[in-house]
Amino acid sequence: MKKDDYERSKAKARTARQAAKDAVKYTAKLAVQDVVTDATTKISGAIIDRTTQFEPPWWRGPKGRGSRVAPISRDAIIDASIHILDTEGVDALTIRRLATELDTGPATLYWHIAGKEELGELVYDRLMGEIDLPEPDPGRWEEQLKELARQGYRVMLSHNDAVKLSIGRVPMGPNMLRVMEWSLALLRGAGIADDVAAYFGELLGRYIDASVLAITAAPALGGAGLDPADVSAMVQDYFGSLPPDRFPNLLALAPTMFRPSDDDRFEMGLDILVRGLAAHLAAG
């Protein structure tokens, strides 16, 4: 991406963000003054339009007030879903369980969402909204890219087994689009080739998912769920029993394999990935 194009894209993004902020402030001011007018409604609707216009076409979309008024909002459905996710896990996130949580019937939920799959996508995209994105700085692309990965890693770890919402799916939605666009602007601005920049996001996402899944999934040996520390000790003992003439490297490195913490392992893998990307840039 040329520098002029990059600067223009940043200016457009700043203008759009400021317009949204101004509209929100004005609407809030009217609400505080208890001024409910057509103008208030139009401004509120415009804000909703801006936040939903980039939603995937397969999402049902939030329902506004009309001849048929839904008793709950889609945002309330997502809030309740995240509560269930955090307390009970992804497997508990069903339409029936959600209806019970909201003290309503499944038919009401289907007014807002197509089903469980869409619900999972909505929840995942809401979680991606927790990621804070600074202005892309191609001069610091390595550190900014690592910080993005760390945020994604922490968000997934902070929401029970939410990583299952990503595995086997193509995560999509306004917040995910925001992360993708930011990442591409950062990498292209740094001079990373388009084919590499286009694929690296997927590669990084898989690495984050695998890292989180390795932590959140209950480890098992022989079909039995065990404490992670017990699994580590058992595997080390097993390696230690191997004949040194057949497995000298396993015996030599077994202590090293199990020494780093989960976070240290993540940082090591992240560094390897980013160094590989830097090597592509240097090879030009």
C-alpha positions, 0 to 999 in steps of 0.5 A: 500500500502506498503511503498516500493511500494509507494516510487517506484510509486512516483519515476516512476511518477517523472521520467515520469514527468521529461521526459515530461518536458525535451522533451518540453524544447528541442522542444521549444529550436528548435523552438526558433532557427527556426530549423524544422527537422524530430527530432522536429516533432518526439519529438512533436509527442511523447509529444502528444502521452504521453498526449493522450495515456490515453484518454478514447477509446470513445474519437475521439482523436486529429487529426494530420497533414496528407493528410487531414489537419484540419483547427483548433485543438482540443485544440482550440475547447476546448478553445472556448468551455470554453469561451462559458461556462464561458460567456453563461453557459453549455446550450449554449455549442452546436456544432452549437454555437461552430461552430459560435464562431470558424467561421467554420462549424459543419463538421469541429468540427466533424472531432475532436469530436464525438458530444456534449457529448464528448465535455462536457467530454473534457471541464470538463477534461480540467478544472480538469487540473487546480487542482494542486497536490503536492507529496502525503504525507500520514502523512498529508492525511487529510489536503491534501485531504481537499485541493484537495476538496477545489480546485475542489470546487473553479474550478467548481465555477470559471466556471459558471455552469460547474458543470452540466458537471459532474452531470449524467456523469462519468467524465473521461480523462487524468486529471481526471485519474491524480486526481484519481490516486493521491487520491488513492495513498494518501489514501492507503498510509495512510492505508485506506482500499481499499474498502473505498478508492475506494468509497470515491472519488465518495462520495467526488465528489458528495459532491463537485457537490452538494455544487456547484450546490446549489450555482450556480443554481437559487433558486426558491420557488413556481416556481419563481426564486428569489435572494438567500437572499430573499429565505433564508428570506422567508423560515426563516419567514415560519419556524417562523410561525410554531407552537412551540409545533409541531416543536420546533427544527425547530424553535430553529435551523432556525437561525443557518441553514441560518447563515453560508456562502456557503464556511462555509457550504462547510468546515463544510461538508468537515470536517464531511466527512474527520472525517468519513474517519478517523474513518474508519482508526481508527477502522482498 
